[in-house]
């Protein structure tokens, strides 16, 4: 018998897009999940969204508490403003950046393209950490690479060929795992995940991953204090 660890799966097709004229948001974990099995948060993570902004579009965001914003462009380049000393910062696909946003402060995401929409991930973390920017475009395939690390959260990224297996061992046995499939199909801890699906796991010391398609891409977040969600 396969031992099953406590988990919750987030199927992309079962979540609704929130649309406006210029912007769409697909929330994997966030405000609409406050009454879900995970409680009001998943460890240090407050929300995880996949968003689309039309050509030349501009989107304003305001945070309700001190937040470490992690921003990852997936398709197209963007500009984020009101977060740095010089007022703005450019990000391209295969780059990740984090920014400290103070309670009630606002920032803007701008689509720099005149003829295409952009797609990006936003992760809100309740942590205090130094802002970073990192490029991970030339990572080796079939390996999970750490692309951001704070005391409360570690973000890992991997690109895999078909039928490749890897194990991820948690740095702390009390931490939890959040897996998000950017592209392709994976089996994660005996659960099938397709593109834009996600999986939260806790009470697990390590996880087993297998890519079931070519150019399969995923994020693996190790989060501190996920045990708090069970109390």
N, C-alpha and C positions, 0 to 999 in steps of 0.2 A: 504494500500500500504506500502511495506517495504521501509524505507528510505535508499538510497544508498549513501555511503560516497565515496569521491574520492579515487581511488585505482589503482593499477596495479598488475596483476597476472603474475607469471612466471611459466609456465607449464614445468615440467622436460622433457617430451617427445619431446618438441619443441626446446630444446637447444642441441647443439652439443658438444660432447666430443672432446677435443683436445688431440691427442695421440702422444706419442713418444715411443721408444723401451722400456723404463723403467717406464714411468709415464703417467697418464691420468688426465685431469683436466676438470671438469664440472662447468662452471662459471655461477652462478645464477645472479650475478650482478657484473659488472666490466668493463674492457676496451672496450669490444665489444658493450656495451650499451651506449656509450658516446652520441650517437645521438638519444637515446630513449626518452620516455616521461618524464623520471625522470631527465634528464639533465646529468651533469658530475658526480654526486654523489647523495647519499641519506642521507641527513643530514651529520653526521660525518663519515658515512660509505663509503669507497672508493671501496671496492670489497668484494665479498662473494663467495668463491669457495669450491667445494667438490672434493677431489683429491684422486687418487689411486697410490700407489708406490709399485713396485714388490718386491719380497723377496730379501733381502740384498741390495735393491736399495738405492741410495742417490740422493737427488735433491737440486740444488742450487737456491736460490732466491735473487734478488737484488731489493731494494725498490727505488722509484724515489723521495720520500719526507719523512720527519720525520713521522713515522708510529707507532701506537700501534697495534702490531700483536696479535690477539686472536687465539689460536690454540686449537682444540678440537679433539682428536682421537675418532673415532667411532668403528673401527675394528682394533685390534692389537696395540701393543706398539710401540713407536717411540722415537728417540733421536733427539733433536734440538741442534745445535752447533753454536758457534760464537755469542751468545746472552746474556751470563751470565758471571760473574766474573771468574768462574772456567771453562768457555769455552763450557759447554754442560749441558743439562738437560733432564731427562727422563720423559716421559708422558705415562700413560696407559689409556685405555678406562674408562669413568666416571671421567676423570680429565679435567680441563680447566686451561690454563695458558695464561698470557699476557706478552709481551715483548716490550720494546721500541727499535725500530730500526731506526737509523739515516739515513738521506738522503744519497743515493748512497752506503750504507752498504749492505753487503751480509750475508746470513745465510744459514744453511743446515738442511734439514730434512732427517733422516736416518731410514730405516726400519731395526729393530733389529731381525726380524724373518728370518730363513733360508728356510722356506717352505711355507710361505703364504704372500700374499699381504696385505697391510694396507690401511685403508680408513680414511681420516681426513678432517676436515673443517678448512679453514683459513679465517679470517675476518680482513680486513685492516681498521683501524679507524684513522682519522685525529684528534687525541686528545693527550694530555699530561697526563699521569697517571702513578702511581707506578706499576711496574710489580707485578703480583700475581700468585699463583697457588692454586687451590681449588679442592677438591674431592667431587663429588656429587653422589656417587654410592649407598648411602643408603637413598635417598630422599623418602618421603612419596608419594604414588601414588595419582593421581587425584587433585594435587595441583601444581601451578606454583611457583617455587623456584628461587629466585634471586641468581645467581652463579657468577656474576661479575657486579660491579657498578662503573662508573666513572661519572664525571660531565656531560659529553655529551652522555653517553650510558649506558643502563642497559640491561644485558643479563639474561633472565629467561628460565628455563628448566622445563619440566614436562613429566611424564609418566602416561598414563591414561588407565583405563579399558574402555570397550565398553559402549557407551551411557552415558558418564559422561559429565556434563556441568560445565563451569567455566567462570567467568567474570574477565577481566583484566582492571583496571582503570589506566589511564596514570597519572604519577606524575605531568606532566605539559601539559595543554591543547594544547599548541603550538607544542608539540613534535609529532613525527610520529611513526608508528609501522611497523616492518618487521617480518613476521612469516615464519619459515622454518620447513617443516615437515620432520623429520628424518625417521620416520617409521609410517605406518598405514594410516588412512583416517580421516580427520577432516572436519567439517563445521565451517568456520571462518567468522563471520559477513555475514552470508547467502551465502558464497561462498564455493564450494567444493574443497578441496585440498587433493591430494594423496601423497604418499611417494616421497620426494625430490622436491615437488612443493613449491613455496613461494608466498607470498602476501605482498605488500606494501600498507599501508593505512595512510591517513592524514586527518585533519579536523574531528577528532573523539576523544571523551573524554574517551570512554571505548569500549572494544570489547567483543563479546560473542563467546566462543569456545565450540564445542561439538565433542567429539571423537566418531567415527563411527566404530571403530574396537578395538580389544583387543591389549594391549601392544602398544598403539599409543604414539609416542614420538615426541615432538616438541620443538623448540626454539622460544621465543618471544623477539625481541629486541625493546626497546624503544629508539628512536634516537632524539637528539636535532637538531634544525634548519632544520627540513625537510621542513618547510614552505618556505625556501629559494629556493627549487627546482621549485616552481611555478612562480618565478619572472623571 
